[in-house]
Amino acid sequence: MFGQVLVTEFMKLRHAKATWATLVVLALMPLGIALFMWIVREPGRAAQLGLLGTKASLAGLEATWPQYFYMLTLVFGVGGMLLLAFIVAYLFGREYRDATAKNMLALPVARHWFAIAKLAVAAVWWMALIVIVLGEAMAIGLALGLPGFSAELAATGISHVLLAAAISFLLAPVVAWIAVWSRGEVAPIAFSLVMLALGNLFGKTGWAEWFPYSIVPLLIGMVADPVGTLPAGSYVVLAGTFLAGTAATILQLRLADNAQ
């Protein structure tokens, strides 16, 4: 039964513009980072093109591979939380926007399969975006000829990018629950924006490792010095957040009435 539901969910994406929209948005990010790197390296030419008001480099930014990987981690981490919020809100909220929830929930299928299948689709969708855009980012970095590249640095940088992307996905089930609870797409996206703001706020306190939305900023050093490895408690918090969000989504689908 799960296999049939999963295939159906993938079939819904065949003609969806949202998949291409998310790819375009994420694929533009490495190009934006590359532009910043070029401005830092060529401030005079950038000023001539109107990209800089004066011949000064961007404060604190260096055109090197370590800085490039830092910004990629920022994109896949903080940016990924917002993009995943859109993806999950689309997968769960569109059923109510398109008035198909009443049909889905009336099928002789256990409702928890719909939640699990949609989260699985979100995971595959997100993984595909990561692979494609990370490959693009590496090609752009090599084309720029940034200094400081090594196999060890690349392995560490890519592992941090993947870790940030994985953390972003572990927060996705909470967004799914908000989408089902609110029966739409606006509330989960607004919720994610508020949580990102709170994550930055709590990140400046001693509670950063215990607040799910502060963990990515803690990892990449947005609120303090970058950490080599996350505290064990952060992984426990993330796992608990994922399980609680998944359980809440399933219970909301199973117990709440559909009032369409």
JOKAGI-V942766 format. One record per residue. N is the residue number from 1. RES is the residue in three letters. PHI is phi as a letter, one per 20 degrees, with the letter a starting at -180 (999 if undefined). Layout:
n=N res=RES phi=PHI
n=N res=RES phi=PHI
This chain:
n=1 res=MET phi=999
n=2 res=PHE phi=f
n=3 res=GLY phi=f
n=4 res=GLN phi=f
n=5 res=VAL phi=f
n=6 res=LEU phi=f
n=7 res=VAL phi=f
n=8 res=THR phi=f
n=9 res=GLU phi=f
n=10 res=PHE phi=f
n=11 res=MET phi=f
n=12 res=LYS phi=f
n=13 res=LEU phi=e
n=14 res=ARG phi=g
n=15 res=HIS phi=d
n=16 res=ALA phi=f
n=17 res=LYS phi=f
n=18 res=ALA phi=f
n=19 res=THR phi=f
n=20 res=TRP phi=f
n=21 res=ALA phi=f
n=22 res=THR phi=f
n=23 res=LEU phi=f
n=24 res=VAL phi=f
n=25 res=VAL phi=f
n=26 res=LEU phi=f
n=27 res=ALA phi=f
n=28 res=LEU phi=f
n=29 res=MET phi=f
n=30 res=PRO phi=f
n=31 res=LEU phi=f
n=32 res=GLY phi=f
n=33 res=ILE phi=f
n=34 res=ALA phi=f
n=35 res=LEU phi=f
n=36 res=PHE phi=f
n=37 res=MET phi=f
n=38 res=TRP phi=f
n=39 res=ILE phi=f
n=40 res=VAL phi=f
n=41 res=ARG phi=e
n=42 res=GLU phi=c
n=43 res=PRO phi=f
n=44 res=GLY phi=f
n=45 res=ARG phi=f
n=46 res=ALA phi=f
n=47 res=ALA phi=f
n=48 res=GLN phi=f
n=49 res=LEU phi=e
n=50 res=GLY phi=n
n=51 res=LEU phi=e
n=52 res=LEU phi=c
n=53 res=GLY phi=f
n=54 res=THR phi=c
n=55 res=LYS phi=e
n=56 res=ALA phi=c
n=57 res=SER phi=f
n=58 res=LEU phi=f
n=59 res=ALA phi=f
n=60 res=GLY phi=m
n=61 res=LEU phi=d
n=62 res=GLU phi=c
n=63 res=ALA phi=e
n=64 res=THR phi=c
n=65 res=TRP phi=f
n=66 res=PRO phi=g
n=67 res=GLN phi=f
n=68 res=TYR phi=f
n=69 res=PHE phi=f
n=70 res=TYR phi=g
n=71 res=MET phi=f
n=72 res=LEU phi=f
n=73 res=THR phi=f
n=74 res=LEU phi=f
n=75 res=VAL phi=f
n=76 res=PHE phi=f
n=77 res=GLY phi=e
n=78 res=VAL phi=f
n=79 res=GLY phi=f
n=80 res=GLY phi=f
n=81 res=MET phi=f
n=82 res=LEU phi=f
n=83 res=LEU phi=f
n=84 res=LEU phi=f
n=85 res=ALA phi=f
n=86 res=PHE phi=f
n=87 res=ILE phi=f
n=88 res=VAL phi=f
n=89 res=ALA phi=f
n=90 res=TYR phi=f
n=91 res=LEU phi=f
n=92 res=PHE phi=e
n=93 res=GLY phi=f
n=94 res=ARG phi=f
n=95 res=GLU phi=f
n=96 res=TYR phi=e
n=97 res=ARG phi=f
n=98 res=ASP phi=e
n=99 res=ALA phi=l
n=100 res=THR phi=d
n=101 res=ALA phi=f
n=102 res=LYS phi=f
n=103 res=ASN phi=f
n=104 res=MET phi=f
n=105 res=LEU phi=f
n=106 res=ALA phi=e
n=107 res=LEU phi=f
n=108 res=PRO phi=f
n=109 res=VAL phi=c
n=110 res=ALA phi=g
n=111 res=ARG phi=f
n=112 res=HIS phi=f
n=113 res=TRP phi=f
n=114 res=PHE phi=f
n=115 res=ALA phi=f
n=116 res=ILE phi=f
n=117 res=ALA phi=f
n=118 res=LYS phi=f
n=119 res=LEU phi=f
n=120 res=ALA phi=f
n=121 res=VAL phi=f
n=122 res=ALA phi=f
n=123 res=ALA phi=f
n=124 res=VAL phi=f
n=125 res=TRP phi=g
n=126 res=TRP phi=f
n=127 res=MET phi=f
n=128 res=ALA phi=f
n=129 res=LEU phi=f
n=130 res=ILE phi=f
n=131 res=VAL phi=f
n=132 res=ILE phi=f
n=133 res=VAL phi=f
n=134 res=LEU phi=f
n=135 res=GLY phi=f
n=136 res=GLU phi=f
n=137 res=ALA phi=f
n=138 res=MET phi=f
n=139 res=ALA phi=f
n=140 res=ILE phi=f
n=141 res=GLY phi=f
n=142 res=LEU phi=f
n=143 res=ALA phi=f
n=144 res=LEU phi=f
n=145 res=GLY phi=m
n=146 res=LEU phi=f
n=147 res=PRO phi=f
n=148 res=GLY phi=n
n=149 res=PHE phi=f
n=150 res=SER phi=b
n=151 res=ALA phi=f
n=152 res=GLU phi=f
n=153 res=LEU phi=f
n=154 res=ALA phi=f
n=155 res=ALA phi=f
n=156 res=THR phi=f
n=157 res=GLY phi=f
n=158 res=ILE phi=f
n=159 res=SER phi=f
n=160 res=HIS phi=f
n=161 res=VAL phi=f
n=162 res=LEU phi=f
n=163 res=LEU phi=f
n=164 res=ALA phi=f
n=165 res=ALA phi=f
n=166 res=ALA phi=f
n=167 res=ILE phi=f
n=168 res=SER phi=g
n=169 res=PHE phi=f
n=170 res=LEU phi=f
n=171 res=LEU phi=e
n=172 res=ALA phi=f
n=173 res=PRO phi=g
n=174 res=VAL phi=f
n=175 res=VAL phi=f
n=176 res=ALA phi=f
n=177 res=TRP phi=f
n=178 res=ILE phi=f
n=179 res=ALA phi=f
n=180 res=VAL phi=f
n=181 res=TRP phi=f
n=182 res=SER phi=e
n=183 res=ARG phi=l
n=184 res=GLY phi=a
n=185 res=GLU phi=d
n=186 res=VAL phi=f
n=187 res=ALA phi=g
n=188 res=PRO phi=f
n=189 res=ILE phi=f
n=190 res=ALA phi=f
n=191 res=PHE phi=g
n=192 res=SER phi=f
n=193 res=LEU phi=f
n=194 res=VAL phi=f
n=195 res=MET phi=f
n=196 res=LEU phi=f
n=197 res=ALA phi=f
n=198 res=LEU phi=f
n=199 res=GLY phi=f
n=200 res=ASN phi=f
n=201 res=LEU phi=f
n=202 res=PHE phi=f
n=203 res=GLY phi=f
n=204 res=LYS phi=e
n=205 res=THR phi=d
n=206 res=GLY phi=e
n=207 res=TRP phi=e
n=208 res=ALA phi=g
n=209 res=GLU phi=f
n=210 res=TRP phi=d
n=211 res=PHE phi=d
n=212 res=PRO phi=g
n=213 res=TYR phi=e
n=214 res=SER phi=e
n=215 res=ILE phi=f
n=216 res=VAL phi=f
n=217 res=PRO phi=g
n=218 res=LEU phi=f
n=219 res=LEU phi=f
n=220 res=ILE phi=e
n=221 res=GLY phi=n
n=222 res=MET phi=f
n=223 res=VAL phi=d
n=224 res=ALA phi=a
n=225 res=ASP phi=f
n=226 res=PRO phi=g
n=227 res=VAL phi=d
n=228 res=GLY phi=f
n=229 res=THR phi=c
n=230 res=LEU phi=f
n=231 res=PRO phi=f
n=232 res=ALA phi=g
n=233 res=GLY phi=f
n=234 res=SER phi=f
n=235 res=TYR phi=f
n=236 res=VAL phi=f
n=237 res=VAL phi=f
n=238 res=LEU phi=f
n=239 res=ALA phi=f
n=240 res=GLY phi=f
n=241 res=THR phi=f
n=242 res=PHE phi=f
n=243 res=LEU phi=f
n=244 res=ALA phi=f
n=245 res=GLY phi=f
n=246 res=THR phi=f
n=247 res=ALA phi=f
n=248 res=ALA phi=f
n=249 res=THR phi=f
n=250 res=ILE phi=f
n=251 res=LEU phi=f
n=252 res=GLN phi=f
n=253 res=LEU phi=f
n=254 res=ARG phi=f
n=255 res=LEU phi=d
n=256 res=ALA phi=f
n=257 res=ASP phi=f
n=258 res=ASN phi=e
n=259 res=ALA phi=e
n=260 res=GLN phi=f
